[in-house]
Amino acid sequence: MSKHEALVIGGGPAGSIAAMRLARAGVRTLLVEKSKEGHDPVCGSFVSADALELMSRAGIDLGVLGGHPIYRMRFQLGRRRLEADLPFPAIGLSRRKLDAVLLQAALDAGVDAKFGLGARSLAGSRTAGFADGSSIAADAIILATGKLNLRGVARPGDSAHGSAKVGLRLALRPDAASVAGLMGMIELHLFADGYAGLVLQEDGNLNLCLSVGSQRLRDAGGSPDHLLAALEREAPLLVQRVAAGTPLGGWRSIARIPYGWRARDTVPGLFRVGDQAAVIASLAGDGIGIAVASAVAASDALLEGGPAAAPAYQRDFARRARRPLAFAELLRAIAESPGWSHPIARMLSIRPQVLAWGATATRIAA
């Protein structure tokens, strides 16, 4: 069994930034990532100004990110359309590119890393077990495994927070009409028991992120393609954009998404970050913001108070996340219910500036 001062499990934005900041402060840090090469997870192509500002403060050169500029949002309910300016700048960026830049920054800071090694469990708060049978101990562990749980530290209450929701992702090479229609735009399509977001990325591809109730997916025979066909009347523009594009690979999926969950406490030595700290509905578009904000807060707490600071950090971050997550859950409930979404859409058509206020209300403060 090997031991380090800090062990970071997960090489996404939260894990990479936490590891980078610890290493820059002189902490011997090991980052372990299950993937051997970059990939795009189910969601996370929308990067808000808050996340960009936090990354800049952490010393990330934002110039290398590129990113497709986004300055407006569009809500599509059937054939009804609502548009408004975003209250902040944002970019569309593939997670493959974002993760690669942040991970390289961590390696440049002196972080040791192991790739292709998946964590399976935690024994207490200081020892992690891995798929190859090995174990690694550390004075402190930063848990950055996203929506995936480890044995011994599974999020309590997952079954009550989104066990019926499935996340789906498809990358597309868009047609010219979709490129023109989505330039500078994040486009959200609302339908019964779900919603979908479309964003152009820095690589020219179109990212489709879709959240849907598991029963609705089962009714479509478990096939995302059949689900899209069933949405033709509820979300005709979404179906049109997907049909006109060229799929790049297949669908990626994740089940049992615990939307609205927060880690309200932990044990000394175990710092939960990213989706292990708080899971906001993808409709809000602040998942990357939560990842970066929690990574900064956790690394600061560890540097200032040592492993014993973990419970205080976790309680404080849960407090910061409470209002944005609650508002995002309200928005999600409205978006997935035609009985609410259509009357509210009529009201918003009169006062579209409320859309911008809603976007601000779901942000984790930088």
N, C-alpha and C positions, 0 to 999 in steps of 0.2 A: 504494500500500500504506500503510495506516494502522498506527500503533504505539501500544501502551498499556503501562502498567506490568504489568498483569495481565489476561489474557483467560480468561474462564470459558466453556467450551463445554458448554451444557446447563443448563436452568432448572428442574430437579427439586430435591428437597430438598438434595442434596449441593452442587449448583452454586449455588443461591440462598444457602445459609448461608455457604459459603466466600466468595462475592462480598460479602455483607453485612458479614462480619467484616473483610475487607480494606478495604472502603470506609470503615468506621467508624474504621479505623486510619490513614486518610489516603492509601491506595493508590488511584491512578487505575485503576478497574476497569471493564472492558466485559464484559457477559454477553450471549452470543448463544444464542438458543433457536430451534429449527427450527419449532415450532408458533406459529401466530398467536394462538391462544386456548387456554384450559385444556382438558384432556382427562384421562381416566382410563387409565393404562397397564394392562398385563396384571395385575400384582399390586401389593400395597402398602397394603391397607386396614387392616391390623393395626399399631397403633402402641404399642410397649411403653413401660413406665415409664422405661427407660434412655434411649430416644429423647426422651421428653417432658422428662426432666431435663436432657439436653444442650441441647434447644431453649430451655428456660427459662434456662439459664446463658448462652446466646447472646443473650438479650434478647428472645426471642419471647414475646408475650403469649398464653399458652395459653388464656386465657379466651375468645378469639375463635375458637378451633378448634371448640368444641362437642365432638362425638364421642360415640359410643354406648359407655357403660361396659361393660367386659368384665372379669370376675373369675373365670370358670370356663372349663375346657376339656373338650371331649368328643371321644373317639375312637370312631368307629363302624366296626366290622369286620363287614360283613354285618348280621346282627341282634344281634350282640354289642355292648354299649355300656360304655364306661369313662369315668368322670368324675372330676375332681379340681379343687380350687381352684388358680388360678394363683398362683405365688409372688410376683407383683407386679401392680399395677393396669395396665390397658391400655385402649385405646379403639379403636372401629371408626370410621374416618374416610375419606371418599372422597379419593382423590389429587387430584381436581380442587380440593377445598377446601384441602387441605394445601398443595399447590403454589402456589395463589393467595395464601395468607397469607404463605408464606415469600418468594415473589417480590416481593410488595408491600413486605415488610420490607427487602429488598435495595434496591428502588428508593427507599424512604424514606431509606436510608442514603447515597444519592448514587451508586449504581451506574448507569452508562450501560447501555442495553440495546437490542438489535436483535432483532426477532421475525420469524418467517417466513423465516429464513435458516439453511439446513441445512449443517452442516460436512461435508466430504467427505474431507479428507486433512490430514495434518500433514507439513510439510517440516522435518526435524530436530525440535527441541523448542520452537521459538520462532515458527513461522509456520503458520497454518492456512489451508487453501483451502476455498472455499465453493461451493455449487451454482450461484450466479450468476456464477462466474468470478472473483470478488474474492478477495483474500487479506488477512489481518490478522496483523501481527507483534506480539509482546509480549515483555517481559523474562521473564515466566513464564506458563505455560499451565496452567490447572486443567481436567483432562479429566473431565467429568461427564456422559458420553453414555449412561449406563446400560449395558444389555446390548448396545448397538449399537457396532460397531467403526468406526474410521476407517482409511483407507488410510495406511500408513506406521507405524501404531502398533497394528495388530491384536494382540489378545492371543495370544501363542504358546501352543499347546496346546489351543485351543478344540475341536479335533477329538477330543481325548482326554478332554474334560471335559464330557460332556453333549450331544454332537452329535446323539444319538438322542432327546433330550427336547424336548417341545413344551409351551409354556405357553399356556393358554386362559383367557379371562375373559368372564363374562356378568353384566350387571347385571339385577336382577329387582325388580319390585314384589311383595313377598311377600304370601301370604295370611295370615289371622289366626292360623292354627295354627302356621305357621312363625315368625311374630313371637313368639308365646308360647313356642315351643320353643327359640328362639335368644336370648331376652332374657338379657343379661349373659354370653353364651357365645360362644366360638369353637368351631366344630364341624368336625372333620376326618374325612373318609371315606377309608378305605384300601381299595385293591383291587390286583390284580396289575398290576405295571408302572406304577403311578401312585397318585395321591391327589388329593383335592379339599378345599378349605377354604371354609366359609361364615361370613360375618360381616355383621351388621347395621351400617349406617353412620348418620352423623348426619342424613342427608337422608331416612331412612326406607327406603332401598333396601337390597336384599340383594346382597352382592358374592360371586360364585362365582369362585374361582381354582382352576384345575385343571392339574396337571402329569401328562403321560402320555408313554409311549414312542411314538416316531414310527411304529414298525411297527404298534402297536395302533391308532393313528389311521388308518393306511393300510388296515388290515383293516376299518375302518368306512367305507371309501370316502372318507376324508379329511373326513368330516362330523362336527363335534362333536355334532350332534343324534343321528346314528346311533350315535355312540360312547356317548352316555348311554343310549340304548335297549339297547345291548349290555351295559350295566352293571346292568341291573335286578336280576339275581340277586346280584351281588357288593355292590352299594351301593343297596339298595331305598329307603332313606330319602332319599338324595341325589336319586334319580330322582323320588321323590314330591314333594320340596320344589320342584324345578325345574318339574315339571309343574303344580303348584298356583300358581306365580307367573306374573307377566306380564313377558315379556322387554322390556327397555328398550334398543332398538337391537339390533345383532347381536353376534356373537362377535368378540373381539379375540384375536390370537395372536402368538406369537413363537417361532421355532424355534432350535435349536442352543443351548440354555441351558447355559452352562459351569459347572454347579454344582460347588462345591469349589475353584474357581480363585482364586488370589491373585496379585497383582502383587508379585513378590519384589524387583524392582529397577526402576530407571528411569534417565533421563539428567538432568543438571542442567537445571532450567527446566521440567520436565514432571512435574506432580503428578497422579496418578490418584486419584480419589475415587469413593465409591459403588460401583456394580457394576463400575467400572473398577479398583477396588482389591481387592475381594473379592466373590465371588458365593456367598451362602449359600442352601441349599435353602429354598424358600418354606415348607416344612413347619415350619421353625424359627420363622418369623415375625419375624426380626430384620433384614430388609432395610433398613428405615427406620433402625434403630439403627446399622447399618454406614454408611449414607449420612451421617448426622449426625456420628458419631464420626470418620469419615475427613475430613469437611469441616473440623471443628474442628482436628484434628491437622495437616492440610495447611496451613491458613491460619496456624496458630501457627508452623509450621516456616518458611513463607515470610517471615513478619514478623520472625522472630528470626534466620534465617540467609540470607535472600535466595534467589534461584533455585538457588544451589549446594546448598541443603539438601534438594532433592528426593530424591536417592537414599537419604539417611539416613532421611527420613520414610517412604519406601516400604518399606524393610527393616523398620523398627520396626513399622509398621502390619501388615505381613505376619506378623510375629511375634505380635502381639496377636490376630490373626484365626485363627492356625493351629489352636488347640485348639477354639474354637467351630465352625469349619467342619468339622473332622475329625469331631466328635461329631454335627453335623447330617448329614453324609454317612452315618454309621453308622445314624442314625435313618431316613434316607431309604431305605437299602438294606433295612432290616428292614420298613419300612412297605410297600414295593413287592413284598415276597416273602411270599405266603401261608404258605409253609413255615416262616418265622420268625415272622411277625406273630401268628398264631393261638396258638402255644405261649406266646409272650411275653405275649399278652393274658390268657391264663389266669393267669399269674404276677402280672401287674399287677392283676388283679381282687382278689387277696389283699392286695397292697401298693400301692394307688393313689397313695400319696405319692411313689412313684418317678417318676410323671409330672411332678410339680412339680419334682423335682430335674433331670429331663431338660430341662425348659423353661429352668431357670436355667443349665444347662451350655452352652447355645448362645448366650448373650448376649455381646456385646462390652462390656467393662467401661466404664462412664461415666467 
